[in-house]
Amino acid sequence: MAVVSPLLFAMLFGIIEFGWLFSVQNTLVNAAREGARLGILQGVGSDEVEARVVQYLQPMNLDNKVTINVTEATADDPFVTVVITVPREDVSLVGGFFGFVGGTLEGRASMRKEGM
């Protein structure tokens, strides 16, 4: 029992950690989609898109940990692109216990601007 318990707890915390990271990844993608949906409307700028993304991320307490990059549509490239990144160590529940200390999680969405 003393040999098996640490292994079982490590597996349990690993499952919880990866489940949380998948949840954060899914939230980033959905927030990027929300921002892109707003950004395709006429008269909406990148400030409104960023505000909408931050509002979407607040329930998971990710709003102050992310970097938001909004690429507005032009005549040459009629797509609005929203990219949200967060360092993995900023959202990890167990820190670097499993050895995954580097890297980032990213959510990305592109949509064609209306009227272009």
N, CA, C and O atoms as a GROMACS GRO file, in nm:
protein
  464
    1MET      N    1   0.082  -0.119   0.000
    1MET     CA    2   0.000   0.000   0.000
    1MET      C    3   0.087   0.126   0.000
    1MET      O    4   0.055   0.224  -0.067
    2ALA      N    5   0.195   0.124   0.074
    2ALA     CA    6   0.282   0.241   0.081
    2ALA      C    7   0.355   0.265  -0.050
    2ALA      O    8   0.396   0.378  -0.079
    3VAL      N    9   0.372   0.163  -0.129
    3VAL     CA   10   0.439   0.178  -0.258
    3VAL      C   11   0.340   0.223  -0.366
    3VAL      O   12   0.376   0.300  -0.455
    4VAL      N   13   0.219   0.176  -0.358
    4VAL     CA   14   0.120   0.202  -0.461
    4VAL      C   15   0.055   0.341  -0.444
    4VAL      O   16   0.020   0.404  -0.544
    5SER      N   17   0.038   0.387  -0.321
    5SER     CA   18  -0.031   0.514  -0.296
    5SER      C   19   0.033   0.634  -0.367
    5SER      O   20  -0.040   0.711  -0.430
    6PRO      N   21   0.165   0.654  -0.362
    6PRO     CA   22   0.222   0.769  -0.434
    6PRO      C   23   0.198   0.762  -0.585
    6PRO      O   24   0.174   0.864  -0.649
    7LEU      N   25   0.204   0.643  -0.640
    7LEU     CA   26   0.178   0.626  -0.783
    7LEU      C   27   0.033   0.661  -0.816
    7LEU      O   28   0.007   0.727  -0.916
    8LEU      N   29  -0.060   0.616  -0.735
    8LEU     CA   30  -0.200   0.646  -0.760
    8LEU      C   31  -0.229   0.795  -0.745
    8LEU      O   32  -0.305   0.852  -0.824
    9PHE      N   33  -0.169   0.859  -0.643
    9PHE     CA   34  -0.189   1.004  -0.627
    9PHE      C   35  -0.126   1.082  -0.742
    9PHE      O   36  -0.184   1.181  -0.787
   10ALA      N   37  -0.011   1.039  -0.790
   10ALA     CA   38   0.051   1.106  -0.905
   10ALA      C   39  -0.037   1.092  -1.029
   10ALA      O   40  -0.052   1.187  -1.105
   11MET      N   41  -0.095   0.975  -1.050
   11MET     CA   42  -0.185   0.956  -1.163
   11MET      C   43  -0.310   1.042  -1.148
   11MET      O   44  -0.356   1.102  -1.244
   12LEU      N   45  -0.365   1.048  -1.027
   12LEU     CA   46  -0.484   1.127  -1.002
   12LEU      C   47  -0.458   1.275  -1.029
   12LEU      O   48  -0.536   1.341  -1.097
   13PHE      N   49  -0.348   1.328  -0.975
   13PHE     CA   50  -0.316   1.469  -0.996
   13PHE      C   51  -0.281   1.496  -1.142
   13PHE      O   52  -0.307   1.606  -1.193
   14GLY      N   53  -0.222   1.400  -1.210
   14GLY     CA   54  -0.194   1.414  -1.352
   14GLY      C   55  -0.322   1.424  -1.434
   14GLY      O   56  -0.333   1.505  -1.525
   15ILE      N   57  -0.419   1.341  -1.401
   15ILE     CA   58  -0.548   1.345  -1.470
   15ILE      C   59  -0.617   1.478  -1.446
   15ILE      O   60  -0.672   1.537  -1.538
   16ILE      N   61  -0.614   1.526  -1.322
   16ILE     CA   62  -0.676   1.655  -1.289
   16ILE      C   63  -0.604   1.767  -1.363
   16ILE      O   64  -0.669   1.855  -1.419
   17GLU      N   65  -0.471   1.765  -1.364
   17GLU     CA   66  -0.393   1.871  -1.430
   17GLU      C   67  -0.421   1.875  -1.580
   17GLU      O   68  -0.446   1.983  -1.635
   18PHE      N   69  -0.416   1.762  -1.646
   18PHE     CA   70  -0.441   1.761  -1.790
   18PHE      C   71  -0.586   1.795  -1.823
   18PHE      O   72  -0.612   1.859  -1.925
   19GLY      N   73  -0.679   1.756  -1.740
   19GLY     CA   74  -0.818   1.796  -1.759
   19GLY      C   75  -0.834   1.947  -1.748
   19GLY      O   76  -0.908   2.008  -1.826
   20TRP      N   77  -0.765   2.008  -1.652
   20TRP     CA   78  -0.770   2.153  -1.636
   20TRP      C   79  -0.707   2.223  -1.757
   20TRP      O   80  -0.761   2.321  -1.807
   21LEU      N   81  -0.594   2.172  -1.803
   21LEU     CA   82  -0.529   2.234  -1.919
   21LEU      C   83  -0.616   2.223  -2.044
   21LEU      O   84  -0.621   2.316  -2.124
   22PHE      N   85  -0.683   2.111  -2.062
   22PHE     CA   86  -0.775   2.098  -2.175
   22PHE      C   87  -0.892   2.196  -2.162
   22PHE      O   88  -0.938   2.252  -2.261
   23SER      N   89  -0.941   2.216  -2.041
   23SER     CA   90  -1.048   2.310  -2.018
   23SER      C   91  -1.004   2.453  -2.050
   23SER      O   92  -1.079   2.529  -2.111
   24VAL      N   93  -0.883   2.490  -2.008
   24VAL     CA   94  -0.830   2.623  -2.039
   24VAL      C   95  -0.813   2.638  -2.190
   24VAL      O   96  -0.848   2.743  -2.245
   25GLN      N   97  -0.760   2.536  -2.256
   25GLN     CA   98  -0.743   2.541  -2.402
   25GLN      C   99  -0.877   2.562  -2.472
   25GLN      O  100  -0.887   2.643  -2.564
   26ASN      N  101  -0.978   2.490  -2.429
   26ASN     CA  102  -1.111   2.503  -2.487
   26ASN      C  103  -1.168   2.643  -2.464
   26ASN      O  104  -1.231   2.700  -2.553
   27THR      N  105  -1.146   2.698  -2.347
   27THR     CA  106  -1.193   2.833  -2.315
   27THR      C  107  -1.122   2.937  -2.402
   27THR      O  108  -1.186   3.032  -2.447
   28LEU      N  109  -0.993   2.920  -2.426
   28LEU     CA  110  -0.919   3.013  -2.511
   28LEU      C  111  -0.973   3.011  -2.654
   28LEU      O  112  -0.989   3.116  -2.716
   29VAL      N  113  -1.000   2.893  -2.705
   29VAL     CA  114  -1.054   2.882  -2.842
   29VAL      C  115  -1.192   2.946  -2.849
   29VAL      O  116  -1.221   3.019  -2.945
   30ASN      N  117  -1.277   2.922  -2.751
   30ASN     CA  118  -1.410   2.982  -2.752
   30ASN      C  119  -1.404   3.133  -2.738
   30ASN      O  120  -1.482   3.204  -2.801
   31ALA      N  121  -1.314   3.183  -2.656
   31ALA     CA  122  -1.298   3.328  -2.642
   31ALA      C  123  -1.249   3.391  -2.771
   31ALA      O  124  -1.293   3.500  -2.808
   32ALA      N  125  -1.159   3.323  -2.840
   32ALA     CA  126  -1.111   3.374  -2.970
   32ALA      C  127  -1.225   3.376  -3.071
   32ALA      O  128  -1.236   3.470  -3.150
   33ARG      N  129  -1.310   3.275  -3.070
   33ARG     CA  130  -1.426   3.274  -3.159
   33ARG      C  131  -1.523   3.387  -3.128
   33ARG      O  132  -1.575   3.452  -3.218
   34GLU      N  133  -1.546   3.410  -3.000
   34GLU     CA  134  -1.634   3.521  -2.961
   34GLU      C  135  -1.578   3.654  -3.009
   34GLU      O  136  -1.652   3.738  -3.061
   35GLY      N  137  -1.448   3.673  -2.992
   35GLY     CA  138  -1.386   3.796  -3.039
   35GLY      C  139  -1.393   3.811  -3.189
   35GLY      O  140  -1.419   3.920  -3.240
   36ALA      N  141  -1.370   3.703  -3.262
   36ALA     CA  142  -1.376   3.708  -3.408
   36ALA      C  143  -1.518   3.734  -3.455
   36ALA      O  144  -1.538   3.807  -3.552
   37ARG      N  145  -1.618   3.674  -3.389
   37ARG     CA  146  -1.758   3.699  -3.426
   37ARG      C  147  -1.793   3.847  -3.412
   37ARG      O  148  -1.863   3.904  -3.497
   38LEU      N  149  -1.744   3.909  -3.306
   38LEU     CA  150  -1.770   4.051  -3.288
   38LEU      C  151  -1.688   4.134  -3.387
   38LEU      O  152  -1.737   4.234  -3.439
   39GLY      N  153  -1.566   4.092  -3.413
   39GLY     CA  154  -1.477   4.168  -3.500
   39GLY      C  155  -1.519   4.173  -3.646
   39GLY      O  156  -1.477   4.263  -3.718
   40ILE      N  157  -1.601   4.078  -3.690
   40ILE     CA  158  -1.642   4.079  -3.831
   40ILE      C  159  -1.750   4.180  -3.861
   40ILE      O  160  -1.778   4.208  -3.977
   41LEU      N  161  -1.812   4.235  -3.757
   41LEU     CA  162  -1.919   4.333  -3.778
   41LEU      C  163  -1.860   4.467  -3.821
   41LEU      O  164  -1.751   4.504  -3.779
   42GLN      N  165  -1.934   4.538  -3.905
   42GLN     CA  166  -1.891   4.670  -3.950
   42GLN      C  167  -1.888   4.767  -3.833
   42GLN      O  168  -1.978   4.768  -3.749
   43GLY      N  169  -1.783   4.849  -3.827
   43GLY     CA  170  -1.772   4.952  -3.724
   43GLY      C  171  -1.716   4.905  -3.592
   43GLY      O  172  -1.710   4.984  -3.497
   44VAL      N  173  -1.676   4.780  -3.582
   44VAL     CA  174  -1.619   4.728  -3.458
   44VAL      C  175  -1.468   4.722  -3.473
   44VAL      O  176  -1.417   4.665  -3.569
   45GLY      N  177  -1.396   4.780  -3.376
   45GLY     CA  178  -1.251   4.781  -3.380
   45GLY      C  179  -1.189   4.680  -3.286
   45GLY      O  180  -1.260   4.604  -3.219
   46SER      N  181  -1.057   4.679  -3.282
   46SER     CA  182  -0.986   4.580  -3.202
   46SER      C  183  -1.004   4.602  -3.052
   46SER      O  184  -0.996   4.507  -2.974
   47ASP      N  185  -1.029   4.727  -3.009
   47ASP     CA  186  -1.052   4.751  -2.866
   47ASP      C  187  -1.178   4.682  -2.816
   47ASP      O  188  -1.178   4.624  -2.708
   48GLU      N  189  -1.284   4.688  -2.895
   48GLU     CA  190  -1.408   4.620  -2.857
   48GLU      C  191  -1.390   4.469  -2.858
   48GLU      O  192  -1.446   4.398  -2.773
   49VAL      N  193  -1.313   4.419  -2.954
   49VAL     CA  194  -1.287   4.274  -2.961
   49VAL      C  195  -1.210   4.230  -2.837
   49VAL      O  196  -1.246   4.129  -2.776
   50GLU      N  197  -1.106   4.303  -2.800
   50GLU     CA  198  -1.028   4.267  -2.681
   50GLU      C  199  -1.114   4.273  -2.556
   50GLU      O  200  -1.101   4.187  -2.468
   51ALA      N  201  -1.200   4.374  -2.545
   51ALA     CA  202  -1.288   4.384  -2.428
   51ALA      C  203  -1.382   4.265  -2.420
   51ALA      O  204  -1.407   4.214  -2.310
   52ARG      N  205  -1.434   4.220  -2.534
   52ARG     CA  206  -1.523   4.104  -2.535
   52ARG      C  207  -1.449   3.976  -2.495
   52ARG      O  208  -1.503   3.893  -2.422
   53VAL      N  209  -1.326   3.962  -2.542
   53VAL     CA  210  -1.246   3.844  -2.507
   53VAL      C  211  -1.217   3.843  -2.357
   53VAL      O  212  -1.229   3.739  -2.292
   54VAL      N  213  -1.179   3.957  -2.303
   54VAL     CA  214  -1.151   3.966  -2.159
   54VAL      C  215  -1.276   3.934  -2.079
   54VAL      O  216  -1.268   3.865  -1.977
   55GLN      N  217  -1.390   3.984  -2.123
   55GLN     CA  218  -1.516   3.956  -2.055
   55GLN      C  219  -1.547   3.806  -2.056
   55GLN      O  220  -1.597   3.752  -1.958
   56TYR      N  221  -1.517   3.740  -2.168
   56TYR     CA  222  -1.542   3.596  -2.179
   56TYR      C  223  -1.450   3.516  -2.086
   56TYR      O  224  -1.489   3.412  -2.034
   57LEU      N  225  -1.328   3.564  -2.066
   57LEU     CA  226  -1.229   3.490  -1.987
   57LEU      C  227  -1.241   3.515  -1.836
   57LEU      O  228  -1.181   3.441  -1.759
   58GLN      N  229  -1.316   3.614  -1.794
   58GLN     CA  230  -1.326   3.647  -1.652
   58GLN      C  231  -1.379   3.535  -1.563
   58GLN      O  232  -1.324   3.517  -1.454
   59PRO      N  233  -1.480   3.459  -1.602
   59PRO     CA  234  -1.529   3.354  -1.511
   59PRO      C  235  -1.424   3.248  -1.476
   59PRO      O  236  -1.431   3.188  -1.369
   60MET      N  237  -1.327   3.224  -1.565
   60MET     CA  238  -1.223   3.126  -1.536
   60MET      C  239  -1.097   3.192  -1.480
   60MET      O  240  -0.994   3.126  -1.463
   61ASN      N  241  -1.105   3.322  -1.451
   61ASN     CA  242  -0.995   3.398  -1.393
   61ASN      C  243  -0.871   3.395  -1.483
   61ASN      O  244  -0.758   3.386  -1.434
   62LEU      N  245  -0.893   3.402  -1.613
   62LEU     CA  246  -0.783   3.403  -1.709
   62LEU      C  247  -0.761   3.541  -1.771
   62LEU      O  248  -0.667   3.560  -1.847
   63ASP      N  249  -0.848   3.637  -1.738
   63ASP     CA  250  -0.846   3.766  -1.806
   63ASP      C  251  -0.716   3.843  -1.788
   63ASP      O  252  -0.679   3.919  -1.877
   64ASN      N  253  -0.647   3.828  -1.677
   64ASN     CA  254  -0.523   3.903  -1.655
   64ASN      C  255  -0.397   3.822  -1.682
   64ASN      O  256  -0.286   3.868  -1.655
   65LYS      N  257  -0.412   3.701  -1.735
   65LYS     CA  258  -0.297   3.615  -1.761
   65LYS      C  259  -0.267   3.597  -1.909
   65LYS      O  260  -0.164   3.540  -1.944
   66VAL      N  261  -0.355   3.643  -1.995
   66VAL     CA  262  -0.345   3.614  -2.138
   66VAL      C  263  -0.289   3.731  -2.216
   66VAL      O  264  -0.290   3.846  -2.171
   67THR      N  265  -0.240   3.699  -2.335
   67THR     CA  266  -0.200   3.799  -2.434
   67THR      C  267  -0.296   3.786  -2.551
   67THR      O  268  -0.314   3.678  -2.607
   68ILE      N  269  -0.357   3.899  -2.588
   68ILE     CA  270  -0.456   3.899  -2.696
   68ILE      C  271  -0.400   3.977  -2.813
   68ILE      O  272  -0.355   4.090  -2.799
   69ASN      N  273  -0.403   3.914  -2.931
   69ASN     CA  274  -0.356   3.978  -3.053
   69ASN      C  275  -0.469   3.975  -3.156
   69ASN      O  276  -0.514   3.868  -3.197
   70VAL      N  277  -0.514   4.094  -3.196
   70VAL     CA  278  -0.623   4.104  -3.293
   70VAL      C  279  -0.566   4.162  -3.421
   70VAL      O  280  -0.507   4.271  -3.421
   71THR      N  281  -0.584   4.090  -3.531
   71THR     CA  282  -0.545   4.138  -3.663
   71THR      C  283  -0.671   4.177  -3.737
   71THR      O  284  -0.755   4.093  -3.768
   72GLU      N  285  -0.683   4.306  -3.766
   72GLU     CA  286  -0.804   4.355  -3.832
   72GLU      C  287  -0.799   4.325  -3.981
   72GLU      O  288  -0.693   4.304  -4.039
   73ALA      N  289  -0.916   4.324  -4.042
   73ALA     CA  290  -0.930   4.295  -4.185
   73ALA      C  291  -0.883   4.414  -4.268
   73ALA      O  292  -0.901   4.529  -4.230
   74THR      N  293  -0.822   4.383  -4.382
   74THR     CA  294  -0.782   4.484  -4.480
   74THR      C  295  -0.837   4.442  -4.616
   74THR      O  296  -0.897   4.335  -4.630
   75ALA      N  297  -0.816   4.526  -4.715
   75ALA     CA  298  -0.863   4.492  -4.849
   75ALA      C  299  -0.789   4.370  -4.904
   75ALA      O  300  -0.848   4.288  -4.975
   76ASP      N  301  -0.662   4.356  -4.871
   76ASP     CA  302  -0.584   4.241  -4.917
   76ASP      C  303  -0.615   4.114  -4.840
   76ASP      O  304  -0.616   4.005  -4.896
   77ASP      N  305  -0.641   4.129  -4.710
   77ASP     CA  306  -0.672   4.014  -4.624
   77ASP      C  307  -0.802   4.044  -4.550
   77ASP      O  308  -0.799   4.111  -4.447
   78PRO      N  309  -0.916   3.997  -4.601
   78PRO     CA  310  -1.045   4.035  -4.543
   78PRO      C  311  -1.082   3.957  -4.417
   78PRO      O  312  -1.200   3.956  -4.380
   79PHE      N  313  -0.988   3.894  -4.352
   79PHE     CA  314  -1.017   3.813  -4.234
   79PHE      C  315  -0.976   3.884  -4.106
   79PHE      O  316  -0.870   3.946  -4.100
   80VAL      N  317  -1.060   3.873  -4.005
   80VAL     CA  318  -1.027   3.918  -3.870
   80VAL      C  319  -0.972   3.796  -3.798
   80VAL      O  320  -1.037   3.691  -3.795
   81THR      N  321  -0.854   3.810  -3.740
   81THR     CA  322  -0.793   3.698  -3.669
   81THR      C  323  -0.769   3.737  -3.524
   81THR      O  324  -0.713   3.843  -3.496
   82VAL      N  325  -0.812   3.652  -3.434
   82VAL     CA  326  -0.791   3.673  -3.291
   82VAL      C  327  -0.706   3.558  -3.239
   82VAL      O  328  -0.742   3.441  -3.256
   83VAL      N  329  -0.593   3.592  -3.176
   83VAL     CA  330  -0.504   3.491  -3.119
   83VAL      C  331  -0.487   3.523  -2.971
   83VAL      O  332  -0.451   3.635  -2.934
   84ILE      N  333  -0.514   3.424  -2.886
   84ILE     CA  334  -0.502   3.440  -2.742
   84ILE      C  335  -0.399   3.337  -2.693
   84ILE      O  336  -0.414   3.218  -2.720
   85THR      N  337  -0.297   3.383  -2.622
   85THR     CA  338  -0.196   3.292  -2.569
   85THR      C  339  -0.180   3.313  -2.419
   85THR      O  340  -0.202   3.423  -2.367
   86VAL      N  341  -0.142   3.208  -2.353
   86VAL     CA  342  -0.114   3.212  -2.210
   86VAL      C  343  -0.002   3.112  -2.181
   86VAL      O  344  -0.008   2.999  -2.229
   87PRO      N  345   0.099   3.151  -2.102
   87PRO     CA  346   0.203   3.054  -2.064
   87PRO      C  347   0.143   2.942  -1.979
   87PRO      O  348   0.060   2.966  -1.891
   88ARG      N  349   0.186   2.821  -2.006
   88ARG     CA  350   0.131   2.705  -1.937
   88ARG      C  351   0.153   2.712  -1.786
   88ARG      O  352   0.066   2.670  -1.710
   89GLU      N  353   0.268   2.766  -1.743
   89GLU     CA  354   0.294   2.771  -1.599
   89GLU      C  355   0.203   2.870  -1.526
   89GLU      O  356   0.187   2.862  -1.405
   90ASP      N  357   0.142   2.965  -1.600
   90ASP     CA  358   0.050   3.060  -1.537
   90ASP      C  359  -0.087   2.999  -1.507
   90ASP      O  360  -0.161   3.052  -1.425
   91VAL      N  361  -0.121   2.889  -1.572
   91VAL     CA  362  -0.252   2.827  -1.550
   91VAL      C  363  -0.243   2.688  -1.490
   91VAL      O  364  -0.345   2.625  -1.464
   92SER      N  365  -0.122   2.638  -1.468
   92SER     CA  366  -0.104   2.504  -1.414
   92SER      C  367  -0.150   2.497  -1.268
   92SER      O  368  -0.129   2.592  -1.193
   93LEU      N  369  -0.210   2.388  -1.230
   93LEU     CA  370  -0.254   2.368  -1.093
   93LEU      C  371  -0.144   2.315  -1.003
   93LEU      O  372  -0.141   2.345  -0.884
   94VAL      N  373  -0.053   2.238  -1.059
   94VAL     CA  374   0.052   2.175  -0.978
   94VAL      C  375   0.191   2.226  -1.012
   94VAL      O  376   0.290   2.166  -0.971
   95GLY      N  377   0.200   2.336  -1.085
   95GLY     CA  378   0.330   2.391  -1.118
   95GLY      C  379   0.407   2.301  -1.212
   95GLY      O  380   0.349   2.244  -1.305
   96GLY      N  381   0.535   2.287  -1.190
   96GLY     CA  382   0.619   2.205  -1.276
   96GLY      C  383   0.638   2.064  -1.225
   96GLY      O  384   0.739   2.001  -1.258
   97PHE      N  385   0.546   2.012  -1.146
   97PHE     CA  386   0.561   1.880  -1.085
   97PHE      C  387   0.578   1.771  -1.190
   97PHE      O  388   0.657   1.679  -1.170
   98PHE      N  389   0.505   1.779  -1.300
   98PHE     CA  390   0.512   1.675  -1.402
   98PHE      C  391   0.615   1.704  -1.510
   98PHE      O  392   0.625   1.630  -1.607
   99GLY      N  393   0.692   1.812  -1.493
   99GLY     CA  394   0.798   1.843  -1.588
   99GLY      C  395   0.756   1.927  -1.707
   99GLY      O  396   0.838   1.953  -1.795
  100PHE      N  397   0.631   1.970  -1.712
  100PHE     CA  398   0.583   2.052  -1.822
  100PHE      C  399   0.588   2.199  -1.780
  100PHE      O  400   0.485   2.259  -1.751
  101VAL      N  401   0.707   2.256  -1.778
  101VAL     CA  402   0.721   2.394  -1.731
  101VAL      C  403   0.720   2.494  -1.844
  101VAL      O  404   0.685   2.610  -1.821
  102GLY      N  405   0.755   2.455  -1.965
  102GLY     CA  406   0.758   2.549  -2.076
  102GLY      C  407   0.634   2.539  -2.162
  102GLY      O  408   0.548   2.455  -2.140
  103GLY      N  409   0.628   2.626  -2.259
  103GLY     CA  410   0.521   2.618  -2.358
  103GLY      C  411   0.407   2.712  -2.328
  103GLY      O  412   0.398   2.771  -2.220
  104THR      N  413   0.321   2.725  -2.426
  104THR     CA  414   0.205   2.811  -2.414
  104THR      C  415   0.081   2.738  -2.464
  104THR      O  416   0.090   2.645  -2.544
  105LEU      N  417  -0.032   2.783  -2.417
  105LEU     CA  418  -0.161   2.738  -2.469
  105LEU      C  419  -0.213   2.850  -2.558
  105LEU      O  420  -0.194   2.968  -2.527
  106GLU      N  421  -0.279   2.813  -2.668
  106GLU     CA  422  -0.322   2.914  -2.764
  106GLU      C  423  -0.462   2.884  -2.814
  106GLU      O  424  -0.498   2.769  -2.839
  107GLY      N  425  -0.540   2.990  -2.827
  107GLY     CA  426  -0.669   2.984  -2.892
  107GLY      C  427  -0.667   3.078  -3.012
  107GLY      O  428  -0.622   3.193  -2.999
  108ARG      N  429  -0.714   3.032  -3.126
  108ARG     CA  430  -0.705   3.112  -3.250
  108ARG      C  431  -0.835   3.095  -3.327
  108ARG      O  432  -0.890   2.986  -3.338
  109ALA      N  433  -0.882   3.209  -3.382
  109ALA     CA  434  -1.001   3.205  -3.467
  109ALA      C  435  -0.988   3.313  -3.574
  109ALA      O  436  -0.941   3.423  -3.546
  110SER      N  437  -1.031   3.280  -3.697
  110SER     CA  438  -1.034   3.375  -3.808
  110SER      C  439  -1.170   3.368  -3.874
  110SER      O  440  -1.225   3.261  -3.896
  111MET      N  441  -1.224   3.487  -3.904
  111MET     CA  442  -1.351   3.494  -3.974
  111MET      C  443  -1.346   3.609  -4.074
  111MET      O  444  -1.276   3.709  -4.053
  112ARG      N  445  -1.420   3.594  -4.182
  112ARG     CA  446  -1.421   3.695  -4.288
  112ARG      C  447  -1.508   3.813  -4.247
  112ARG      O  448  -1.620   3.796  -4.199
  113LYS      N  449  -1.454   3.932  -4.265
  113LYS     CA  450  -1.526   4.056  -4.229
  113LYS      C  451  -1.644   4.077  -4.321
  113LYS      O  452  -1.635   4.053  -4.442
  114GLU      N  453  -1.756   4.123  -4.265
  114GLU     CA  454  -1.875   4.149  -4.345
  114GLU      C  455  -1.851   4.267  -4.439
  114GLU      O  456  -1.788   4.366  -4.401
  115GLY      N  457  -1.900   4.256  -4.560
  115GLY     CA  458  -1.893   4.365  -4.655
  115GLY      C  459  -1.759   4.383  -4.722
  115GLY      O  460  -1.736   4.487  -4.784
  116MET      N  461  -1.670   4.285  -4.712
  116MET     CA  462  -1.539   4.295  -4.779
  116MET      C  463  -1.525   4.190  -4.884
  116MET      O  464  -1.422   4.183  -4.951
   0.00000   0.00000   0.00000
